Amino acid sequence: MAEIRLAKTVTGDIVIGADDKEKNGIKDVAAVQIVPSASGSISIALLPFGFPFEDEIGGFLPNDRLIYEISKIPEELKNKYTEAKSNIRIAQTGAADGKIIL
């Protein structure tokens, strides 16, 4: 699978997608949405960038439409993107005991 990139667009959207070196941009683009809760914590939702008009992750953003790239992407966010794109759930290990959490 291609390298996963996390970036901010010129319009202020935060997006995640797969690096496309041939076309010089990001393909299979998902919007990263921050969802605050009443308790003060936040959740992160991944939506197709074309939502509500598209229901699948896809599309392409050229690099000249990106103004900032986040270099250290949290592993959990990479896994969530991969799950959303492929419909394959990625098993994660627990920190303390090494058990697989499904």
Phi and psi in degrees as a GROMACS rama.xvg file:
@    title "Ramachandran Plot"
@    xaxis  label "Phi"
@    yaxis  label "Psi"
@TYPE xy
-66.7252  159.151  ALA-2
-61.8315  138.625  GLU-3
-90.1572  135.3  ILE-4
-121.384  145.011  ARG-5
-124.411  124.591  LEU-6
-148.925  165.362  ALA-7
-108.421  133.579  LYS-8
-87.5414  169.733  THR-9
-63.6564  -19.3529  VAL-10
-91.5647  -1.82639  THR-11
96.0209  -2.60151  GLY-12
-74.0968  144.305  ASP-13
-100.04  127.846  ILE-14
-128.427  156.56  VAL-15
-132.699  142.999  ILE-16
-171.692  -175.322  GLY-17
-95.8438  136.043  ALA-18
-63.588  133.047  ASP-19
-121.924  92.2807  ASP-20
-67.7459  -33.379  LYS-21
-64.7154  -42.5082  GLU-22
-96.1811  -3.8008  LYS-23
63.2875  62.5027  ASN-24
-178.002  -155.666  GLY-25
-119.698  129.415  ILE-26
-109.847  167.453  LYS-27
52.395  60.4903  ASP-28
-84.4653  133.323  VAL-29
-122.82  142.237  ALA-30
-84.1733  137.211  ALA-31
-98.2438  117.401  VAL-32
-111.677  130.587  GLN-33
-90.9248  126.292  ILE-34
-118.433  105.299  VAL-35
-76.6439  152.917  PRO-36
-114.057  168.212  SER-37
-64.1304  -27.2567  ALA-38
-79.9194  -5.63666  SER-39
99.1664  -9.83362  GLY-40
-83.6911  170.158  SER-41
-127.798  156.048  ILE-42
-123.78  159.785  SER-43
-118.188  130.215  ILE-44
-115.146  141.916  ALA-45
-109.271  126.242  LEU-46
-126.356  151.678  LEU-47
-55.565  139.333  PRO-48
-60.4552  -29.4712  PHE-49
-87.6708  9.71296  GLY-50
-60.6954  138.105  PHE-51
-92.85  7.94656  PRO-52
-88.4442  -16.5658  PHE-53
-124.997  141.395  GLU-54
-111.355  5.51232  ASP-55
-128.377  148.296  GLU-56
-70.238  128.843  ILE-57
-172.585  -160.273  GLY-58
83.3226  -176.184  GLY-59
-149.965  139.375  PHE-60
-124.707  123.825  LEU-61
-73.408  153.45  PRO-62
-58.1846  -27.5362  ASN-63
-73.5506  -2.73273  ASP-64
-100.983  5.72254  ARG-65
-110.368  136.13  LEU-66
-111.292  -15.6286  ILE-67
-153.809  138.312  TYR-68
-121.068  129.214  GLU-69
-82.6954  121.628  ILE-70
-82.1279  -32.7274  SER-71
-107.628  98.2439  LYS-72
-88.457  127.041  ILE-73
-57.992  135.359  PRO-74
-56.3384  -37.6268  GLU-75
-62.9506  -37.673  GLU-76
-68.9551  -39.3467  LEU-77
-59.729  -44.506  LYS-78
-63.6678  -42.1074  ASN-79
-64.0447  -39.4288  LYS-80
-63.2068  -47.178  TYR-81
-60.5235  -41.786  THR-82
-62.2127  -45.4134  GLU-83
-65.3577  -38.0313  ALA-84
-74.9148  -38.9638  LYS-85
-105.768  -10.7137  SER-86
61.5859  24.7448  ASN-87
-111.967  125.922  ILE-88
-82.2328  133.472  ARG-89
-98.6823  124.975  ILE-90
-72.6793  141.407  ALA-91
-120.454  148.311  GLN-92
-93.7074  145.439  THR-93
-72.9359  148.441  GLY-94
-67.0045  -39.4552  ALA-95
-87.1849  -45.3062  ALA-96
-112.104  -4.76412  ASP-97
75.5764  7.09607  GLY-98
-72.9311  149.745  LYS-99
-81.4524  130.025  ILE-100
-103.832  124.353  ILE-101
